Amino acid sequence: MKIQNTKETVFAKNANLSGSEFDDVNLQEATFRNVNLSKSTFTDINFSGAKFSNLNLTNVEIEACETTGMKFRGILVSELFEAYKRKG
């Protein structure tokens, strides 16, 4: 199925959309619940203001990201990096 040049709300439940591609798509204020995104790739994504909870982050790699104000378990990531640098 191709969805192009449209503004529609999509409700997907008990669906297999594996292998799907999203390019230049606005998913602002979307809700993802009980979703399997394992082995997915995210590039040039705006997650500002997003909230993540109850995640399995096993073997996740994060690189080349802006982390200003980002918190992990309530602690600013910048503070975690500083503590890591001090520990040396």
N, C-alpha and C positions, 0 to 999 in steps of 0.2 A: 504494500500500500504506500502511495506517495502522498504526502501532504505538503503543498507548496503554495506560497503567496496567499496565505489565509490567516485569519485570526479566529481560532476556534478553541473551545475548552475541550480537552480530551479526558475521558474517564476510562482508565484501563484497570480492570480487576480480574484476577486469576487469568492473566494473559502471559504469553511467551513472546516477548519482543526482542529476544536475544539476537545479536548481530545488527541491531538497528543503528542508524547513524543520525545524529542531530548536528546540523551546521547552521549557524546564524539563526538560532531559535531562541525565543524569549520564553523561559520557564520561570520567570519571576513569580514569587509567592506560590510556587507549586509545592505540593506535599508528596513526599515519598515515604511510604510505610510498608514494612515487610517486603523490601525490594532487594533483589540479588544483583549487585553491580560488580561482582568479583571479576577480575581480569579486565575491567573497563579502563579506558584511557580518557583523561580529562585534560584538555589543552586550551589555553586562552579562555579561562572560565572566570566569571565574576561571582564569587561566593560571599561578597561583602554583606555583613549582617545576617548570614545564614547561621543556623544552629544545628548541631549534630549531636545526637545522643543514642546510647545503646548500640554502638557500632562495633563491628569486628574489623580492626585495623591491622590484622596479621599480615606482615610482609608488605605493607603499604610504603611507597616511596614518595616523598614530597620534595620537589626541587624547583629552584628559580621562582619562588613565590614571595609576594609581598605579605608580611606577617604583622604589620603595624596593628596593635590592639588585639591580636589573636590570643586567645586563652586556651590552655589545655588543662582540664580539670581545675579550672578556676585560677590558674597561674598564668600570667603573661608569658608568652613564648620568649619575648625579649629577655625577661628575667631568667628564664631557664637557660638560654644561651649564655648569658653573662655568668651564671653560676658554673656552667660547664667550662667556660674559658678560664675562670679563676681556679678551678680544680686542676686544670692543666693536665 
